Amino acid sequence: MIGDGLIRQFEKPDEIREFPFGRFEIVRLAGAAFGRATYQPGWKWSLHNAPIVGTALCHAPHIGVAISGHGVVQYQDGTKIDLLPGTVFHITDQPHDSWVEGDAPYVSIHLLK
């Protein structure tokens, strides 16, 4: 924390979750929590996170903004969403997979509940 705790940095997160090809840093501030997701090229939820979570697809909702790279979300019904820099998104709790498209890391900021 800096000063009276009103400024935080992802470089000094409260919590870090690491998994193959990815990292999720959590910062808590003023009763809110924010996450920075960084996924490397080749990361795919169904390959790298499913074995850890125990479900074939992700069921968690996500609200955030894409910062860099190219992420893709695909719902079980086949609906696909491209997450490009500047995209503000709400991914629902309907089963979905996600992955990094291309050769650059995908980074996004998430509002956590």
C-alpha positions in Angstrom: 0.0 0.0 0.0 1.1 3.6 -0.6 0.2 6.3 1.8 -3.2 5.8 3.3 -4.0 2.7 1.2 -5.9 4.4 -1.6 -3.4 3.4 -4.2 -2.5 -0.2 -5.0 -0.4 -1.8 -7.7 -0.7 -5.2 -9.4 3.1 -5.6 -9.0 2.4 -6.0 -5.2 -0.9 -8.1 -5.2 -2.7 -9.4 -2.2 -3.0 -12.9 -3.9 -1.4 -14.6 -6.8 -2.9 -17.7 -8.6 -0.5 -19.4 -11.0 -1.3 -22.2 -13.4 0.2 -23.5 -16.6 0.6 -20.7 -19.1 -1.2 -18.2 -16.8 -1.2 -16.0 -13.8 -4.0 -14.2 -12.0 -3.1 -11.4 -9.5 -5.7 -10.0 -7.1 -5.6 -6.6 -5.5 -8.1 -5.5 -2.9 -9.0 -1.8 -2.3 -11.8 0.0 -0.5 -14.0 -3.1 -0.3 -13.5 -4.0 -4.0 -11.3 -6.6 -5.6 -9.6 -6.5 -9.0 -7.8 -9.2 -10.9 -5.2 -9.0 -13.6 -5.2 -12.1 -15.8 -2.1 -12.8 -17.9 -2.3 -15.7 -20.3 0.5 -16.8 -22.5 0.2 -18.0 -26.1 -1.0 -21.6 -26.1 -3.1 -21.2 -23.0 -6.6 -22.7 -23.2 -9.0 -23.0 -20.2 -10.2 -26.5 -21.1 -6.6 -27.8 -21.3 -4.8 -25.9 -18.5 -7.5 -24.9 -15.9 -10.1 -27.7 -16.3 -7.9 -30.3 -14.6 -7.4 -28.0 -11.6 -11.1 -26.9 -11.3 -12.6 -30.3 -12.1 -15.1 -29.2 -14.8 -14.7 -29.4 -18.5 -15.7 -25.8 -19.1 -15.5 -22.6 -17.0 -18.8 -21.7 -15.2 -17.6 -18.5 -13.6 -18.9 -15.1 -14.7 -16.4 -12.5 -15.7 -16.7 -8.7 -15.9 -13.7 -6.8 -17.1 -11.7 -5.1 -19.8 -9.1 -6.5 -22.3 -5.8 -4.7 -22.1 -3.6 -6.4 -24.6 -3.4 -9.4 -26.8 -6.3 -11.4 -28.2 -8.5 -13.6 -26.0 -11.4 -15.7 -27.3 -14.4 -17.0 -25.4 -16.6 -19.7 -26.8 -19.8 -20.7 -25.1 -21.0 -24.3 -25.1 -23.6 -23.4 -27.7 -20.9 -22.3 -30.1 -21.2 -18.5 -29.6 -17.7 -16.9 -29.9 -16.6 -13.6 -28.5 -13.2 -11.9 -29.4 -11.7 -10.0 -26.6 -9.4 -7.3 -28.1 -7.7 -4.4 -26.3 -10.4 -1.9 -25.1 -13.2 -4.5 -25.1 -15.3 -4.2 -22.0 -16.9 -7.6 -21.4 -19.4 -9.5 -19.3 -19.0 -13.3 -19.8 -21.9 -15.0 -18.1 -21.9 -18.2 -16.0 -23.0 -20.3 -18.9 -20.4 -22.9 -19.6 -17.6 -21.5 -21.8 -14.0 -22.2 -22.9 -11.4 -19.5 -23.5 -8.0 -19.3 -25.1 -5.3 -17.0 -26.3 -5.3 -16.3 -30.1 -2.0 -15.4 -31.7 1.6 -15.1 -30.5 1.2 -12.3 -27.9 0.1 -12.7 -24.2 -3.5 -11.8 -23.5 -4.0 -9.5 -20.5 -7.3 -8.4 -18.9 -8.5 -6.6 -15.8 -11.5 -8.2 -13.9 -13.9 -6.7 -11.4 -14.3 -9.4 -8.7 -17.2 -9.9 -6.4 
